[in-house]
Amino acid sequence: MKREDWIRPYFSTHSWRFALIVFLGLLTALCASALMFTSGYLISKSSLRPENILMVYVPVVLVRTFGISRSVVHYVERLVGHDTILRILSHMRVRLYRLLEPQALFIRSRFRTGDILGMLADDIEYLQNIFMRTIFPSIVALAAYVVVIAALGWFDPAFALLMAFYIALLIFVLPALSLYVNKARNRQLKQKRNQLYQKLTDAVLGMGDWVISGRQATFVNDYEREEAEVARMERSLSNWSKWRTFAAQGVVGAVVISMIYWTAQMFAEQAMDATLIAAFVLVVFPMMEAFLPVSDAIDKLPQYTDSLDRMAKVDQGEDDGKSKYKSKNEGGSEGAKKKSLTLGEQQVSDKVGQAANASLISEKFVKEELVQAARQSAHIRIKQASYCYEQGSEMAVEELSLDIPQGKKIAVIGRSGAGKSTLLKLIQGAIAPTSGAVTINGTPADTYAGADRIATLVSVLNQSPHLFDTSVANNIRLGRYDASEGELRQAARQARLDGLIESLPEGYLTPMHEAGQRFSGGERQRVALARILLQQTPVVLLDEPTVGLDPRTERELLATMFDAMADKSLIWITHHLVGVEQMDEVIFMEEGRIIMRGTHEQLMKQEARYRRLYQLDRPLVMKAVGLS
């Protein structure tokens, strides 16, 4: 997607609204000009003490008419303009969400939280301003320019050319000069602000660690220093804006002086009545109000383009050369190239293209019967799968092979960076293997993800599930929105939450507060477990769900999970070995490869390294069985 695709489509969708806004803007300027023109004429005519009151009655009526008309037309213009822009913003926000939602599985690998906040808060706001503060004012100014020069040309072509030169300075020369001077500054300012978003977001999320480490003063000083740098850049832009405004006002002064001189000459040559001198001079000021904003409007273009670039990168799947998720046939394979589509196919592919792997469009269609069959029994096969995040970098996983029939339970252990999280992403279909295959019932896992059906087959319980600031019932119902009340309560019973919920003041309607702060860590994990049980997927990925819990809570939660998900396939990423005895297979990963595998009993007998790990993790158990 090109950055223009965030702007261009709205011109055709709202073309008549845009035309109406420009017409009303021009009409507002003309009403303001007519008001000042008739006011100048009325003042001059009244000063001559006309013998008949009817000589000034018509100008009085016109002054009132244009005064009221200007306010009414300007109000209608703003009403139509904001109505149109709010419609566009609503569509943009929905569009951004639909681009981000399919990437939710791996969005943290591509964007920092501050980047996402920057897009949602800053970038969408800038795209609103590109219409209201740049496009519409510039078009109105150009239209007014044509009208003014044409009107003056009817009186005096030579003077019209002089005015054309002056006004061209305001709507062409000064904006272009301002854009040239401030282009780099505006872009740097936008980037600095985004960095502040990232820094502040990180600090808020890790505030407890800053306080515990006693280094909160260090953060405050660093942040204030960067904020001061942003303020300095803003002052620099503001100073240039003041000088530009001074130059523009100088041009306006030159226009006023030229108008006085020209009208005086026209009167001396008896080509113009004396009462029109003030009228022509006063009309300069409202017309200049249409021309002066153009410099500010054009000055913002670098900020718009920066925002548009970032929005476009969301859909392109790249982030300034950072992690690039490749399709499985990338690197010259014909399957990874976009294929020509008919109009009907293109409409479907537009929806599919929102998925993380936008290539292989022809493979993204999953028959409903395949999905239904997989929901009953999902057989996962990983055959010689390898994956690297960037070309030329080390493999995150390499020649990985696993066979996981429905109901099998696997524990995956290994150091950080061993490839465990990449393995989960491959199973989820968030990424496609660089080589090899990852299939569910023979169909590539990323095909289900591309068709937005992976959530019906695979659910995930990680170490920090997000709980929303709503009721307990709504948080559980996130697993399946159309679940009945009975199904919701059954999921809570399976997660052993029913007793806790019934003891709450409002039961299932009790608010959880932000991030589930009302509940303890173990209780929050049980709510997330109930959510997964309600989702009713055949495969569950457990990504260290007990990290941070005390040993007793960890054991109780694991017992609940294993009991509630006895019929499901489990792939459990863990650093602790509590509960591995209940797994059908334990695999140990290192540098993207499986270096040990087998049941717990087999590894205890055959692998000294595994026995040492188990002894370190569960010394009391080892002592009880006499193996310490």
C-alpha positions in Angstrom: 0.0 0.0 0.0 1.3 3.4 -0.9 0.9 6.4 1.4 -1.4 8.1 -1.1 -3.9 5.2 -0.6 -4.7 6.7 2.8 -5.9 10.0 1.1 -6.8 9.4 -2.5 -9.8 7.1 -2.0 -11.7 9.6 0.0 -11.7 12.1 -2.8 -13.9 9.9 -4.9 -15.9 8.6 -2.0 -16.7 12.1 -0.7 -16.2 14.1 -3.9 -19.5 16.0 -3.7 -18.9 16.8 0.0 -15.4 18.1 -0.8 -16.8 20.3 -3.7 -19.5 21.7 -1.3 -16.9 22.5 1.4 -14.7 24.3 -1.1 -17.7 26.2 -2.6 -18.9 27.2 0.9 -15.3 28.3 1.9 -15.1 30.5 -1.2 -18.6 31.8 -0.6 -17.6 32.7 3.0 -14.6 34.7 1.7 -16.8 36.4 -0.9 -19.5 37.3 1.7 -16.8 38.7 4.0 -15.3 40.7 1.1 -18.8 42.0 0.1 -19.5 43.0 3.7 -16.3 45.1 3.9 -16.9 46.5 0.4 -20.5 47.7 1.1 -19.4 48.9 4.6 -16.7 51.1 3.0 -19.1 52.4 0.4 -21.8 53.1 3.1 -19.3 55.0 5.2 -18.1 57.1 2.3 -21.6 57.7 1.0 -22.9 58.7 4.4 -20.0 61.1 4.9 -21.3 63.1 1.9 -24.7 63.7 3.6 -27.0 62.5 0.8 -30.2 64.4 0.4 -32.3 61.2 0.2 -32.1 58.5 2.8 -32.8 56.0 0.1 -29.3 56.6 -1.2 -27.8 54.7 1.8 -30.8 52.4 2.6 -29.8 49.8 0.1 -26.1 49.7 1.3 -27.4 49.4 4.9 -29.6 46.4 3.9 -26.6 44.8 2.0 -24.3 45.3 5.0 -26.8 43.4 7.2 -27.4 40.8 4.5 -23.7 40.1 4.0 -22.9 40.2 7.7 -25.5 37.5 8.5 -24.7 35.5 5.3 -21.0 35.3 6.2 -21.8 33.8 9.6 -24.4 31.4 8.3 -22.3 30.2 5.4 -19.2 29.9 7.5 -21.2 27.8 10.1 -22.6 25.5 7.3 -19.1 25.2 5.9 -17.7 24.1 9.3 -20.6 21.8 9.8 -20.3 20.0 6.5 -16.5 20.0 6.8 -16.4 18.4 10.3 -19.2 16.0 9.4 -17.1 14.8 6.4 -13.8 14.6 8.3 -15.4 12.7 11.2 -16.8 10.2 8.6 -13.3 9.8 7.2 -11.6 9.5 10.6 -14.1 6.8 11.6 -13.2 4.9 8.5 -9.5 5.5 9.0 -9.5 4.2 12.6 -11.5 1.1 11.6 -9.1 0.5 8.7 -6.1 0.9 11.0 -7.6 -1.6 13.5 -8.3 -4.1 10.7 -4.7 -3.8 9.6 -3.3 -4.2 13.1 -5.7 -7.0 14.3 -4.4 -9.8 12.1 -0.9 -8.9 13.2 -1.7 -9.0 16.9 0.2 -12.3 17.3 3.5 -10.8 16.4 2.9 -7.0 16.5 5.3 -6.5 19.4 8.1 -7.9 17.2 7.4 -5.2 14.6 6.3 -2.2 16.6 7.0 -0.7 20.0 4.0 0.2 22.1 4.8 3.9 21.6 4.7 3.4 17.8 1.2 2.1 18.0 0.1 4.9 20.4 1.7 7.4 18.0 -0.3 6.0 15.1 -3.6 6.0 17.0 -3.1 9.4 18.6 -0.8 11.5 16.4 -1.0 10.1 12.9 -4.7 9.9 12.6 -5.0 13.4 14.0 -2.5 14.7 11.4 -4.5 13.0 8.6 -7.6 14.8 9.9 -5.7 18.1 9.6 -4.5 17.4 6.1 -8.1 18.0 4.9 -9.2 20.8 7.2 -6.0 22.8 7.4 -4.2 22.1 4.2 -6.3 20.8 1.3 -9.5 22.8 1.7 -7.8 26.2 2.6 -5.4 25.8 -0.3 -8.1 25.1 -2.8 -10.2 28.0 -1.5 -7.2 30.3 -1.7 -6.5 29.3 -5.3 -10.2 29.8 -6.3 -10.2 33.2 -4.5 -7.0 34.1 -6.3 -8.7 33.5 -9.7 -11.8 35.5 -8.7 -9.9 38.5 -7.3 -7.5 38.8 -10.4 -10.5 38.4 -12.7 -12.5 41.1 -10.9 -9.5 43.5 -10.9 -8.8 42.8 -14.5 -12.2 44.0 -15.4 -11.2 47.4 -14.0 -7.5 47.6 -14.9 -5.5 44.6 -16.3 -2.1 46.2 -15.5 -3.1 46.6 -11.8 -4.5 43.1 -11.8 -1.1 41.8 -12.8 0.5 43.7 -10.0 -2.0 42.2 -7.5 -1.4 38.8 -9.0 2.3 39.2 -8.2 1.6 40.2 -4.6 -0.9 37.5 -3.9 1.4 34.9 -5.6 4.0 35.8 -3.0 1.5 34.8 -0.3 0.2 31.6 -1.8 3.1 30.3 -3.8 6.5 31.8 -2.9 6.2 32.1 1.0 4.7 28.6 1.3 7.4 27.0 -0.9 10.2 28.8 1.0 8.7 27.8 4.3 8.4 24.2 3.2 12.0 24.2 2.1 13.3 25.7 5.3 11.1 23.6 7.7 10.9 20.3 5.9 13.7 18.6 7.8 12.8 20.4 11.1 9.2 19.2 11.0 10.2 15.6 10.3 12.8 15.6 13.1 10.2 17.1 15.5 7.7 14.4 14.6 10.3 11.7 15.2 11.4 13.2 18.5 7.8 13.3 19.7 7.4 9.7 18.7 10.5 8.8 20.7 9.0 10.6 23.7 5.9 8.5 23.3 8.0 5.3 23.3 10.1 6.4 26.3 7.1 7.5 28.3 5.2 4.3 27.5 8.1 2.2 28.5 8.5 4.1 31.7 4.8 3.8 32.6 4.8 0.1 32.0 8.0 -0.4 34.0 7.4 2.3 36.6 7.7 -0.2 39.4 11.1 -1.3 38.3 12.3 2.3 38.1 11.2 2.9 41.7 12.6 -0.4 43.0 16.0 0.3 41.4 16.0 3.8 42.9 16.7 5.4 39.5 13.5 7.3 39.0 15.5 10.6 39.1 17.7 9.3 36.3 14.7 8.7 34.1 13.1 12.0 35.0 16.3 13.9 34.1 16.7 12.0 30.8 13.1 12.6 29.9 13.2 16.3 30.7 16.4 16.7 28.6 14.7 15.1 25.6 11.5 17.1 26.2 13.7 20.3 26.3 15.1 19.3 22.9 11.6 19.0 21.5 10.7 22.3 23.0 13.8 23.9 21.4 12.8 22.5 18.0 9.3 23.8 18.5 10.7 27.3 19.4 12.8 27.2 16.2 9.7 26.5 14.1 7.8 29.1 16.0 10.5 31.7 15.4 10.5 31.0 11.6 6.7 31.2 11.7 6.9 34.6 13.2 9.3 35.9 10.6 7.1 34.4 7.9 4.1 36.1 9.3 5.9 39.4 9.5 6.9 39.0 5.8 3.3 38.1 4.9 2.0 41.1 6.7 4.5 43.3 4.9 3.1 42.0 1.6 -0.5 42.8 2.8 0.7 46.3 3.7 2.1 46.7 0.2 -1.2 45.5 -1.3 -3.1 48.1 0.8 -0.8 51.0 -0.2 -1.0 49.9 -3.8 -4.8 49.7 -3.6 -4.9 53.3 -2.1 -2.6 54.6 -4.8 -4.5 52.9 -7.6 -8.0 53.9 -6.4 -6.8 57.5 -6.0 -5.4 57.5 -9.5 -8.7 56.1 -10.8 -10.6 58.8 -9.0 -8.3 61.5 -10.4 -8.9 60.2 -13.9 -12.6 60.2 -13.1 -12.8 56.5 -13.8 -14.0 55.7 -10.3 -16.4 57.4 -7.8 -14.8 58.7 -4.6 -17.1 56.5 -2.5 -15.4 53.4 -3.9 -12.0 54.3 -2.6 -12.7 53.1 0.9 -14.7 50.1 -0.4 -11.7 48.8 -2.5 -9.2 49.4 0.3 -11.3 47.6 3.0 -12.0 44.6 0.8 -8.3 43.8 0.9 -8.4 42.6 4.5 -11.0 39.8 4.3 -9.5 38.6 1.0 -6.0 38.4 2.6 -7.6 36.1 5.3 -8.1 33.6 2.6 -4.5 33.8 1.4 -2.5 34.0 4.6 -3.3 30.5 6.0 -1.7 28.8 2.9 1.8 29.1 4.3 0.8 27.3 7.5 -1.1 24.7 5.5 1.9 23.8 3.2 4.3 24.0 6.2 2.6 20.9 7.7 3.2 18.7 4.6 6.3 16.9 6.0 4.4 15.9 9.1 1.6 14.5 7.0 4.0 12.5 4.8 5.7 11.1 7.8 2.4 10.0 9.2 1.3 8.5 5.9 4.6 6.6 5.6 4.1 5.0 9.0 0.5 4.1 8.3 1.5 2.6 4.9 4.2 0.5 6.5 1.6 -1.2 8.8 0.1 -2.8 5.7 3.4 -3.4 3.9 4.6 -5.4 6.9 7.9 -3.5 7.4 9.1 -1.1 10.0 12.2 0.9 8.9 14.1 -2.2 8.0 13.3 -4.1 11.2 11.8 -7.6 11.4 10.3 -8.6 8.1 8.1 -11.6 8.1 8.6 -13.7 5.0 6.2 -16.0 3.3 7.4 -19.5 3.0 8.3 -19.2 -0.7 10.0 -15.8 -0.5 13.1 -15.4 -2.6 12.1 -15.9 -6.1 9.4 -18.6 -5.7 6.5 -18.1 -8.0 4.1 -18.9 -5.1 5.2 -15.9 -3.2 4.5 -13.5 -6.0 1.2 -11.8 -6.4 -0.9 -13.3 -9.1 -3.2 -11.6 -11.4 -6.8 -11.7 -10.2 -10.2 -11.2 -11.6 -12.3 -8.4 -10.2 -14.3 -10.8 -8.0 -11.1 -12.5 -6.7 -9.6 -9.1 -6.0 -12.4 -8.2 -3.7 -11.9 -11.3 -1.6 -8.1 -10.9 -1.7 -8.4 -7.4 -0.3 -9.9 -8.9 2.9 -7.4 -11.7 3.0 -4.5 -9.2 2.4 -5.0 -7.9 5.9 -3.4 -11.0 7.2 0.2 -11.0 8.3 1.4 -13.0 5.2 -0.2 -11.1 2.4 1.4 -13.2 -0.3 0.3 -16.6 -1.5 -3.2 -15.1 -2.0 -4.4 -18.1 -3.9 -3.6 -20.4 -0.9 -5.5 -18.3 1.7 -8.9 -19.7 1.0 -9.7 -22.4 3.5 -12.8 -24.5 3.0 -15.3 -24.5 5.9 -15.3 -28.3 6.1 -11.5 -28.3 6.6 -11.9 -25.8 9.5 -14.8 -27.8 11.1 -12.8 -31.0 10.8 -9.7 -29.3 12.4 -11.9 -28.0 15.2 -12.8 -31.7 16.1 -9.3 -33.0 15.7 -6.2 -31.0 14.8 -3.1 -32.9 13.9 -0.1 -30.6 13.9 3.0 -31.7 11.9 6.2 -29.7 11.7 8.6 -31.1 9.1 12.2 -29.8 8.8 10.9 -26.3 9.5 13.4 -23.4 9.6 12.9 -19.7 10.0 15.0 -16.6 10.2 13.7 -13.1 10.8 16.1 -11.2 8.6 17.9 -12.4 5.5 21.5 -13.3 6.3 20.8 -13.6 10.1 21.0 -16.7 12.2 18.1 -19.1 12.1 15.6 -18.6 14.9 14.6 -22.3 14.5 16.4 -24.8 12.2 15.2 -28.1 10.8 12.6 -28.5 13.5 10.4 -31.6 13.3 7.5 -32.5 15.6 4.4 -34.6 15.3 1.6 -33.5 17.6 -1.7 -35.5 17.1 -4.8 -34.4 18.8 -4.6 -34.6 22.6 -0.8 -34.9 22.8 0.9 -32.8 25.4 4.4 -31.4 24.9 6.6 -29.3 27.2 9.2 -27.1 25.5 12.1 -25.9 27.7 15.2 -24.0 26.9 17.0 -20.7 27.5 15.7 -17.4 26.3 16.4 -17.0 22.6 16.4 -20.8 22.0 13.5 -20.5 19.5 10.6 -21.4 21.7 8.5 -18.3 20.9 9.3 -18.7 17.2 8.0 -22.2 17.4 4.7 -20.9 18.8 4.4 -18.3 16.1 4.9 -21.0 13.5 2.1 -23.1 15.0 -0.2 -20.1 15.2 0.5 -19.3 11.5 1.7 -15.8 12.4 4.8 -16.5 10.4 5.5 -19.1 7.6 8.6 -21.2 7.7 11.5 -20.1 5.5 11.9 -23.7 4.6 10.1 -26.9 5.6 6.4 -27.0 6.5 4.1 -26.5 9.5 0.6 -28.0 8.8 -2.6 -28.6 10.6 -4.4 -31.6 9.2 -2.2 -31.3 6.1 -3.0 -27.6 5.5 -0.3 -24.9 6.1 -0.9 -23.2 9.5 -0.4 -19.8 8.0 -3.3 -20.5 5.6 -5.7 -20.7 8.5 -4.2 -17.5 9.8 -4.5 -15.8 6.5 -8.2 -16.7 6.3 -8.7 -15.4 9.9 -9.7 -18.9 11.1 -6.7 -19.8 13.3 -8.4 -18.4 16.4 -11.0 -21.2 16.1 -8.2 -23.8 16.2 -5.4 -22.5 18.4 -5.7 -20.4 21.6 -2.9 -19.0 23.7 -2.5 -18.5 27.4 0.6 -16.4 28.0 2.3 -15.0 31.1 0.4 -11.6 31.0 -3.0 -11.9 29.4 -4.7 -8.6 29.2 -7.9 -8.2 31.2 -10.1 -5.3 30.2 -11.8 -2.7 32.4 -15.2 -4.3 32.2 -17.1 -7.0 34.0 -15.8 -10.5 34.8 -18.4 -12.0 32.4 -17.3 -9.7 29.5 -13.7 -10.7 30.0 -14.4 -14.4 29.9 -16.8 -13.9 27.0 -14.0 -12.6 24.9 -13.2 -16.2 24.2 -16.5 -16.6 22.4 -18.9 -13.7 22.1 -22.0 -15.8 21.3 -21.5 -18.2 24.2 -24.6 -18.8 26.3 -24.8 -17.9 30.0 -24.6 -21.6 30.8 -21.5 -22.1 28.7 -19.9 -19.1 30.4 -20.6 -20.4 33.9 -19.3 -23.9 32.8 -16.0 -22.4 31.7 -15.7 -20.6 35.0 -16.3 -23.8 36.9 -13.7 -25.6 34.9 -11.2 -22.9 35.7 -12.3 -23.1 39.3 -13.4 -19.5 39.4 -17.1 -20.1 40.2 -16.7 -19.9 44.0 -14.7 -16.7 43.8 -17.1 -15.1 41.3 -20.1 -16.0 43.4 -18.5 -14.3 46.4 -18.1 -11.0 44.6 -20.7 -8.2 45.3 -22.1 -8.3 41.8 -21.1 -11.8 40.7 -20.3 -12.1 37.1 -21.1 -8.4 36.6 -18.4 -7.3 39.0 -16.0 -4.8 37.3 -12.4 -6.1 37.1 -10.9 -2.6 36.9 -8.1 -1.6 34.6 -5.8 -4.6 33.7 -7.8 -6.7 36.1 -6.3 -5.0 39.2 -9.1 -6.2 41.4 -7.7 -9.7 41.3 -4.5 -11.4 42.2 -2.1 -12.8 39.6 -3.4 -16.4 39.9 -7.0 -15.2 39.7 -6.3 -13.2 36.6 -4.7 -16.2 35.0 -7.8 -18.3 35.9 -10.0 -15.7 34.2 -7.8 -15.9 31.1 -8.0 -19.8 31.3 -11.8 -19.6 31.4 -11.7 -17.4 28.4 -9.7 -20.0 26.5 -12.0 -22.9 27.7 -14.9 -20.9 26.3 -13.1 -20.5 23.0 -13.2 -24.3 22.7 -10.2 -24.8 20.4 -8.6 -28.2 20.0 -5.0 -26.8 20.5 -3.8 -24.6 23.4 -0.4 -22.9 23.5 0.8 -22.2 27.0 3.5 -19.5 27.0 4.9 -19.5 30.5 1.5 -18.8 32.1 2.8 -19.3 35.7 5.7 -16.9 35.6 5.6 -14.6 38.7 3.3 -16.8 40.7 4.2 -18.2 44.1 4.9 -22.0 44.1 1.6 -23.0 45.6 -0.4 -20.9 43.2 1.7 -22.2 40.4 1.0 -25.8 41.3 -2.8 -25.2 41.8 -3.1 -23.3 38.5 -1.2 -26.0 36.6 -3.4 -28.7 38.1 -6.5 -26.8 37.0 -5.2 -26.3 33.5 -4.2 -29.9 33.0 -7.5 -31.2 34.3 -9.6 -28.8 32.3 -7.8 -29.3 29.1 -7.3 -33.1 29.3 -8.7 -33.6 25.8 -6.8 -30.8 24.1 -3.4 -30.7 22.5 -1.0 -28.7 24.7 2.3 -27.0 23.7 3.7 -25.7 26.9 6.6 -23.3 26.9 8.2 -23.2 30.4 11.3 -22.5 32.3 10.1 -24.4 35.4 9.8 -28.2 35.4 6.9 -28.3 37.8 4.3 -30.5 36.2 6.4 -31.9 33.3 5.7 -35.4 34.6 2.2 -35.1 33.2 3.5 -34.3 29.7 3.6 -36.9 26.9 6.9 -35.5 25.7 9.5 -33.0 26.9 11.8 -31.3 24.3 14.8 -29.2 25.1 15.7 -26.5 22.6 19.0 -24.7 22.1 19.9 -22.3 19.3 16.8 -23.2 17.4 17.3 -26.9 17.4 15.9 -29.8 19.5 18.9 -31.3 21.4 16.9 -33.5 23.8 13.5 -35.1 23.6 11.5 -37.9 25.3 9.2 -38.5 28.2 10.2 -37.1 31.6 11.1 -40.6 32.8 13.2 -41.3 29.7 15.1 -38.0 30.1 15.7 -38.6 33.8 17.3 -41.9 33.0 19.2 -41.0 29.8 20.2 -37.3 30.1 22.4 -36.1 32.9 21.9 -32.5 31.9 18.1 -32.9 32.3 18.5 -34.5 35.7 20.7 -31.5 36.9 18.1 -29.1 35.6 15.3 -31.0 37.4 17.4 -31.2 40.6 18.0 -27.4 40.5 14.3 -26.7 39.9 12.8 -29.3 42.2 15.3 -30.2 44.9 12.7 -31.4 47.4 11.3 -33.9 44.9 14.7 -35.2 44.0 15.6 -35.6 47.7 12.3 -37.4 48.3 13.1 -40.0 45.7 16.7 -40.3 46.7 18.2 -38.9 43.5 19.7 -35.7 44.9 
